[in-house]
Amino acid sequence: MKLYYSPGACSLAPHIVMAELNMVYELESVNLTNKTITSGDYKHINMKGCVPALKMENGEILTEGAIISQYLADYKNDGTMLAKFGTSDRFRTLEWTNFVATEIHKNFSPLFGTEKMFKSTETQNDVKNFYKNVLTDKFNFLAEKLGQNNYLMGNDFTIADAYLFTCLTWTKYVGIDMTLWSNLNTYMKRVSERPAVIKAMKEEGLIK
Ligand SMILES: N[C@@H](CCC(=O)N[C@@H](CS)C(=O)NCC(=O)O)C(=O)O
Protein backbone atom coordinates (compact mmCIF):
# COMPACT_ATOMS: atom_id res chain seq x y z
CA MET A 1 0.00 0.00 0.00
CA LYS A 2 1.11 3.55 -0.61
CA LEU A 3 0.13 6.62 1.42
CA TYR A 4 0.23 10.03 -0.22
CA TYR A 5 1.00 12.52 2.51
CA SER A 6 2.33 15.94 3.34
CA PRO A 7 4.63 16.29 6.38
CA GLY A 8 2.63 16.99 9.54
CA ALA A 9 -0.71 17.31 7.73
CA CYS A 10 -3.80 15.25 8.59
CA SER A 11 -2.24 12.39 6.58
CA LEU A 12 -0.04 11.79 9.64
CA ALA A 13 -3.05 10.07 11.25
CA PRO A 14 -3.34 7.12 8.82
CA HIS A 15 0.46 7.04 8.70
CA ILE A 16 0.50 6.47 12.49
CA VAL A 17 -2.21 3.83 12.08
CA MET A 18 -0.09 1.91 9.54
CA ALA A 19 2.94 2.12 11.82
CA GLU A 20 0.92 1.01 14.87
CA LEU A 21 -0.39 -1.97 12.90
CA ASN A 22 3.15 -2.92 11.82
CA MET A 23 2.11 -2.76 8.19
CA VAL A 24 4.48 -2.70 5.26
CA TYR A 25 3.85 0.52 3.36
CA GLU A 26 5.29 3.03 0.93
CA LEU A 27 5.07 6.79 1.32
CA GLU A 28 4.94 9.51 -1.29
CA SER A 29 5.15 13.16 -0.37
CA VAL A 30 2.74 15.57 -2.09
CA ASN A 31 3.50 19.21 -2.78
CA LEU A 32 0.19 20.74 -1.71
CA THR A 33 1.03 24.18 -3.06
CA ASN A 34 1.22 23.12 -6.67
CA LYS A 35 -0.52 19.72 -6.26
CA THR A 36 2.39 17.72 -7.61
CA ILE A 37 4.21 14.48 -6.87
CA THR A 38 7.49 13.37 -8.42
CA SER A 39 5.70 11.77 -11.37
CA GLY A 40 3.63 14.91 -12.11
CA ASP A 41 0.06 15.98 -11.39
CA TYR A 42 -1.22 14.73 -8.00
CA LYS A 43 -4.80 15.35 -9.15
CA HIS A 44 -4.42 12.27 -11.36
CA ILE A 45 -4.16 10.35 -8.08
CA ASN A 46 -6.68 12.35 -6.05
CA MET A 47 -8.89 14.78 -7.97
CA LYS A 48 -9.69 16.54 -4.68
CA GLY A 49 -6.04 17.66 -4.53
CA CYS A 50 -5.72 17.05 -0.81
CA VAL A 51 -3.96 14.49 1.37
CA PRO A 52 -4.27 11.79 2.51
CA ALA A 53 -4.88 9.33 -0.31
CA LEU A 54 -4.16 5.63 -0.06
CA LYS A 55 -3.30 3.30 -2.91
CA MET A 56 -4.86 0.10 -1.64
CA GLU A 57 -3.66 -3.45 -2.25
CA ASN A 58 -5.98 -3.75 -5.26
CA GLY A 59 -4.51 -0.58 -6.82
CA GLU A 60 -7.58 1.58 -6.20
CA ILE A 61 -7.25 4.97 -4.52
CA LEU A 62 -9.11 5.62 -1.27
CA THR A 63 -9.51 9.16 0.08
CA GLU A 64 -10.90 10.78 3.28
CA GLY A 65 -8.52 10.28 6.19
CA ALA A 66 -11.05 8.98 8.71
CA ILE A 67 -12.16 6.28 6.27
CA ILE A 68 -8.58 5.42 5.27
CA SER A 69 -7.78 4.76 8.94
CA GLN A 70 -10.92 2.66 9.27
CA TYR A 71 -9.96 0.70 6.14
CA LEU A 72 -6.42 0.10 7.47
CA ALA A 73 -7.65 -1.13 10.86
CA ASP A 74 -10.19 -3.45 9.20
CA TYR A 75 -7.57 -4.66 6.72
CA LYS A 76 -5.40 -5.76 9.63
CA ASN A 77 -8.58 -6.90 11.41
CA ASP A 78 -7.01 -7.60 14.78
CA GLY A 79 -9.38 -5.29 16.66
CA THR A 80 -6.54 -3.21 18.09
CA MET A 81 -6.93 0.22 16.52
CA LEU A 82 -10.66 -0.23 15.89
CA ALA A 83 -12.87 -2.75 17.65
CA LYS A 84 -14.44 -5.44 15.53
CA PHE A 85 -17.73 -5.08 13.66
CA GLY A 86 -20.83 -5.31 15.82
CA THR A 87 -19.22 -4.14 19.07
CA SER A 88 -20.25 -0.98 20.84
CA ASP A 89 -16.57 0.02 21.17
CA ARG A 90 -16.40 0.20 17.39
CA PHE A 91 -19.22 2.75 17.22
CA ARG A 92 -17.76 4.73 20.10
CA THR A 93 -14.37 4.86 18.35
CA LEU A 94 -16.00 5.93 15.09
CA GLU A 95 -18.04 8.52 16.99
CA TRP A 96 -14.78 10.03 18.27
CA THR A 97 -13.14 9.78 14.85
CA ASN A 98 -15.98 11.68 13.22
CA PHE A 99 -15.87 14.29 15.99
CA VAL A 100 -12.17 14.82 15.34
CA ALA A 101 -12.75 15.10 11.57
CA THR A 102 -15.65 17.51 11.68
CA GLU A 103 -15.26 19.45 14.94
CA ILE A 104 -11.48 19.56 15.45
CA HIS A 105 -9.75 19.15 12.09
CA LYS A 106 -12.11 21.37 10.13
CA ASN A 107 -12.08 24.14 12.72
CA PHE A 108 -8.29 24.31 12.38
CA SER A 109 -8.46 24.69 8.60
CA PRO A 110 -9.48 28.40 8.56
CA LEU A 111 -6.52 29.19 10.85
CA PHE A 112 -4.14 28.17 8.09
CA GLY A 113 -3.99 30.59 5.20
CA THR A 114 -6.21 33.32 6.71
CA GLU A 115 -3.83 35.76 5.02
CA LYS A 116 -4.80 34.36 1.61
CA MET A 117 -8.52 34.61 2.38
CA PHE A 118 -8.79 38.19 3.67
CA LYS A 119 -6.87 41.34 2.76
CA SER A 120 -7.46 43.29 5.96
CA THR A 121 -5.35 42.40 8.98
CA GLU A 122 -8.30 43.23 11.23
CA THR A 123 -10.53 40.68 9.45
CA GLN A 124 -7.73 38.09 9.52
CA ASN A 125 -7.41 38.55 13.28
CA ASP A 126 -11.20 38.43 13.81
CA VAL A 127 -11.41 35.16 11.87
CA LYS A 128 -8.45 33.69 13.76
CA ASN A 129 -9.92 34.67 17.13
CA PHE A 130 -13.31 33.25 16.17
CA TYR A 131 -11.89 29.83 15.29
CA LYS A 132 -9.53 29.80 18.27
CA ASN A 133 -12.56 30.35 20.51
CA VAL A 134 -14.43 27.55 18.74
CA LEU A 135 -11.46 25.22 19.29
CA THR A 136 -11.16 26.30 22.92
CA ASP A 137 -14.75 25.09 23.49
CA LYS A 138 -13.96 21.78 21.79
CA PHE A 139 -10.79 21.36 23.87
CA ASN A 140 -12.76 22.04 27.08
CA PHE A 141 -15.13 19.24 26.07
CA LEU A 142 -12.26 16.91 25.16
CA ALA A 143 -10.46 17.59 28.44
CA GLU A 144 -13.60 16.80 30.42
CA LYS A 145 -14.34 13.57 28.52
CA LEU A 146 -10.72 12.39 28.55
CA GLY A 147 -10.41 12.97 32.30
CA GLN A 148 -7.59 10.83 33.63
CA ASN A 149 -7.92 8.18 30.89
CA ASN A 150 -4.87 7.38 28.83
CA TYR A 151 -6.73 7.57 25.51
CA LEU A 152 -10.13 8.58 24.14
CA MET A 153 -11.42 5.01 24.48
CA GLY A 154 -9.83 4.47 27.88
CA ASN A 155 -6.76 2.26 27.86
CA ASP A 156 -6.60 1.42 24.16
CA PHE A 157 -4.95 3.65 21.56
CA THR A 158 -7.28 3.78 18.54
CA ILE A 159 -7.60 5.41 15.12
CA ALA A 160 -9.40 8.31 16.87
CA ASP A 161 -6.30 9.03 18.98
CA ALA A 162 -4.01 8.93 15.94
CA TYR A 163 -6.24 11.59 14.35
CA LEU A 164 -6.70 13.73 17.48
CA PHE A 165 -2.96 13.71 18.22
CA THR A 166 -2.23 14.80 14.65
CA CYS A 167 -4.63 17.76 14.89
CA LEU A 168 -3.37 18.80 18.32
CA THR A 169 0.20 19.04 16.99
CA TRP A 170 -1.07 22.02 14.95
CA THR A 171 -1.80 24.08 18.08
CA LYS A 172 1.83 25.21 18.11
CA TYR A 173 1.52 26.70 14.61
CA VAL A 174 -1.65 28.66 15.36
CA GLY A 175 -0.75 29.95 18.83
CA ILE A 176 -3.02 27.87 21.06
CA ASP A 177 -1.41 27.17 24.42
CA MET A 178 -2.07 23.52 25.31
CA THR A 179 -0.79 23.94 28.86
CA LEU A 180 -4.26 25.39 29.58
CA TRP A 181 -5.54 21.78 29.52
CA SER A 182 -3.10 19.79 31.63
CA ASN A 183 -4.61 16.37 30.83
CA LEU A 184 -4.58 17.08 27.08
CA ASN A 185 -0.99 18.20 27.40
CA THR A 186 -0.09 14.95 29.18
CA TYR A 187 -2.08 13.01 26.56
CA MET A 188 0.00 14.61 23.79
CA LYS A 189 3.20 13.64 25.55
CA ARG A 190 1.92 10.08 26.11
CA VAL A 191 1.00 9.66 22.43
CA SER A 192 4.21 11.28 21.21
CA GLU A 193 6.24 8.67 23.11
CA ARG A 194 4.61 5.68 21.40
CA PRO A 195 7.22 3.92 19.23
CA ALA A 196 4.93 3.85 16.17
CA VAL A 197 4.19 7.56 16.50
CA ILE A 198 7.92 8.30 16.73
CA LYS A 199 8.49 6.11 13.64
CA ALA A 200 5.81 7.89 11.60
CA MET A 201 6.97 11.35 12.69
CA LYS A 202 10.57 10.50 11.80
CA GLU A 203 9.50 9.21 8.40
CA GLU A 204 7.80 12.57 7.75
CA GLY A 205 10.88 14.46 8.91
CA LEU A 206 8.97 16.04 11.80
CA ILE A 207 11.45 14.84 14.43
CA LYS A 208 15.01 13.51 14.30
N1 LIG B 1 -11.94 15.70 3.54
C1 LIG B 1 -10.52 15.42 3.57
C2 LIG B 1 -9.81 16.71 3.92
C3 LIG B 1 -8.33 16.49 4.03
C4 LIG B 1 -7.60 17.81 4.25
O1 LIG B 1 -8.14 18.80 4.75
N2 LIG B 1 -6.30 17.80 3.86
C5 LIG B 1 -5.48 18.99 3.94
C6 LIG B 1 -4.24 18.74 4.78
S1 LIG B 1 -4.63 18.50 6.48
C7 LIG B 1 -5.02 19.33 2.53
O2 LIG B 1 -4.60 18.48 1.78
N3 LIG B 1 -5.12 20.63 2.20
C8 LIG B 1 -4.66 21.12 0.95
C9 LIG B 1 -5.79 21.46 0.03
O3 LIG B 1 -6.96 21.08 0.30
O4 LIG B 1 -5.52 22.09 -0.97
C10 LIG B 1 -10.19 14.33 4.58
O5 LIG B 1 -10.87 14.28 5.63
O6 LIG B 1 -9.28 13.52 4.33
The ligand as a MOL file (V3000), in Angstrom:
LIG
                    3D

  0  0  0     0  0            999 V3000
M  V30 BEGIN CTAB
M  V30 COUNTS 20 19 0 0 0
M  V30 BEGIN ATOM
M  V30 1 N -11.9450 15.7020 3.5440 0
M  V30 2 C -10.5230 15.4240 3.5720 0
M  V30 3 C -9.8070 16.7090 3.9170 0
M  V30 4 C -8.3280 16.4850 4.0290 0
M  V30 5 C -7.6010 17.8100 4.2460 0
M  V30 6 O -8.1420 18.7960 4.7540 0
M  V30 7 N -6.3020 17.7960 3.8630 0
M  V30 8 C -5.4830 18.9890 3.9380 0
M  V30 9 C -4.2450 18.7450 4.7760 0
M  V30 10 S -4.6270 18.5000 6.4770 0
M  V30 11 C -5.0230 19.3310 2.5350 0
M  V30 12 O -4.6010 18.4840 1.7850 0
M  V30 13 N -5.1200 20.6270 2.2010 0
M  V30 14 C -4.6650 21.1180 0.9460 0
M  V30 15 C -5.7900 21.4630 0.0290 0
M  V30 16 O -6.9560 21.0820 0.2990 0
M  V30 17 O -5.5190 22.0850 -0.9670 0
M  V30 18 C -10.1940 14.3330 4.5810 0
M  V30 19 O -10.8730 14.2820 5.6280 0
M  V30 20 O -9.2780 13.5250 4.3300 0
M  V30 END ATOM
M  V30 BEGIN BOND
M  V30 1 1 1 2
M  V30 2 1 2 3
M  V30 3 1 2 18
M  V30 4 1 3 4
M  V30 5 1 4 5
M  V30 6 2 5 6
M  V30 7 1 5 7
M  V30 8 1 7 8
M  V30 9 1 8 9
M  V30 10 1 8 11
M  V30 11 1 9 10
M  V30 12 2 11 12
M  V30 13 1 11 13
M  V30 14 1 13 14
M  V30 15 1 14 15
M  V30 16 2 15 16
M  V30 17 1 15 17
M  V30 18 2 18 19
M  V30 19 1 18 20
M  V30 END BOND
M  V30 END CTAB
M  END
